[in-house]
Amino acid sequence: MTNGERIGEVIHYYGKISVAVLRLSQGLKIGDSVHFLGRHTDFQQEITSMEIEHQAVSEVKVGEEVAVKVEQRVRRGDTVFRITEEK
């Protein structure tokens, strides 16, 4: 179980370059910690690189599709959560 809010899902994965394309239902920025969760996927990482149309960006708004560098394999349909600190 993850401690965070659902922010989107994986819509494509480029295995050779370890990049996932995400469709976002919430904003995302460099430095955010996220949790990828799916049938065969379960890992957390910090967002260190994002691109839209091959242009580096530091923040992405709701509804946009963004490519992010990932540390492990993800699969189409995996859910992405933003990790929030417990209070």
NORJO-V199510 format. One record per residue. RES is the residue in three letters. PHI is phi as a letter, one per 40 degrees, with the letter a starting at -180 (* if undefined). PSI is psi in whole degrees, 0 to 359 (NA if undefined). Layout:
BEGIN
[[RES,PHI,PSI] [RES,PHI,PSI]]
END
This chain:
BEGIN
[[MET,*,140] [THR,b,149] [ASN,b,85] [GLY,a,183] [GLU,b,143] [ARG,c,128] [ILE,b,354] [GLY,i,194] [GLU,a,158] [VAL,c,128] [ILE,b,347] [HIS,a,153] [TYR,b,129] [TYR,b,100] [GLY,c,321] [LYS,c,330] [ILE,b,5] [SER,f,54] [VAL,b,133] [ALA,b,141] [VAL,b,126] [LEU,b,140] [ARG,b,121] [LEU,b,137] [SER,b,356] [GLN,a,162] [GLY,c,164] [LEU,a,145] [LYS,a,161] [ILE,d,137] [GLY,g,343] [ASP,c,143] [SER,c,132] [VAL,b,161] [HIS,b,120] [PHE,c,127] [LEU,b,128] [GLY,a,189] [ARG,d,320] [HIS,b,12] [THR,b,135] [ASP,a,90] [PHE,a,161] [GLN,b,150] [GLN,a,164] [GLU,c,141] [ILE,c,119] [THR,b,343] [SER,a,131] [MET,b,145] [GLU,a,146] [ILE,b,122] [GLU,f,45] [HIS,g,17] [GLN,b,126] [ALA,c,138] [VAL,b,156] [SER,b,346] [GLU,a,145] [VAL,b,141] [LYS,c,169] [VAL,d,137] [GLY,g,350] [GLU,c,159] [GLU,b,133] [VAL,b,145] [ALA,c,130] [VAL,b,144] [LYS,c,132] [VAL,b,151] [GLU,c,338] [GLN,b,168] [ARG,c,138] [VAL,b,169] [ARG,b,151] [ARG,d,134] [GLY,g,347] [ASP,c,144] [THR,c,144] [VAL,b,129] [PHE,b,144] [ARG,c,128] [ILE,c,130] [THR,b,147] [GLU,c,142] [GLU,c,144] [LYS,b,NA]]
END
